[in-house]
Amino acid sequence: MTFKSIPYTPVTKRLQDMEIALVTTTGIHLSHQRPFYYDADDPDTSFRVIPGSVDVQHLNVSHFAPANEFNVRPIQMDINTVFPIERLRELAQQQLIKKVAPVHYAFMGYIYRLKKMSEALPEFLTMLNFFTPDAIVLTAGCPYSHRTAVLIQRAIESQGIPTVLITIDLIKTQNYRPPRCIYPVHLQRKTPLGAPHHVEEQTRILKSALHQLTLPQEPGQIIKIYPKQQS
């Protein structure tokens, strides 16, 4: 799939007035929800709805990329490494954002047939329109899930919702032209929010992503973030 243009929704609110949602393609789900499955010919393009009030102890992961492409052990240790819901709540308490959205979404992005994913997006967008947040932060894990994440991100922006992606795979992400994106360069092949239980690092990266929503910029620009530059 090739993309000649980049959908881009300008931000019209202050960050302090925004309700923020999370979307991830790392295969997380509630313990009572049906796990994701892997089938190269018939990929799992479904999504799971995650409530904003979720207890992180009730979140599991079913992602099928090889360990050398994406290691799920950090996720099993700390879900905030890919789904920073606790960090987002803390930022809401600090009034950096207005509030955490009541609904968030998870996909299993390890999909070869990306056009199949594209065909499944209308159902997700319909659901998204019931609980429309002011902006969305996206994360991905393996190289294939980065393709999926950008495809989802572009579809969300086309609906008039600003987004920002935290990538750990610069090449895959560049190829699919994300509207807004940060790249913490020291986290290549790790997890988007850094080390398990490293609250300070996770907070810095999430704040760096949210900060992009406040900046006028050229669509498709990927901002490289270095540890000392995170704020």
C-alpha angles and dihedrals in degrees: 000000000000129000123205096182136035121227109226131180117197117228112243100178136067114254088244089061097048132104108215129206132189128226121184135180094199097103102251121156142162114276092246094047123095109269119240117258133211124230120153093205097040106028123199103251095166124116136214125226113226118194117230090233093057120142103233089220087071095058123098134178131229109179123149107198115124113268091245088060098041128358112209095193093092089053091051089052096046124004089200089076087078104008107040097191095140092049090049091052090052091052089051090052088051088050093237085128128022097238148323113267115251092232133043133176140225132193133180098236100188091113127142097188101064094175088063088058091049090055091054097051099087091071091052093047091051090054091046091056091060092061103025111185124201092243141354133221114207131199134187138185123194123037093260092049088055090060089049092047093054091047089053091044092053091049091051092050089051087060091057098259118127116232141184126197126210105211132192093179109064098180098050091045095049091052092060097043109231119208094230128002145162126204117202094205096202092060100064110149091002126087127302096243099039132240125004113269091002093132096174094053093044090051093049093051094046092048090050090054093048091047089063088065089064096052128084106229145156111276112252096029115141112207114212111220123201122196094253092047096055112109 
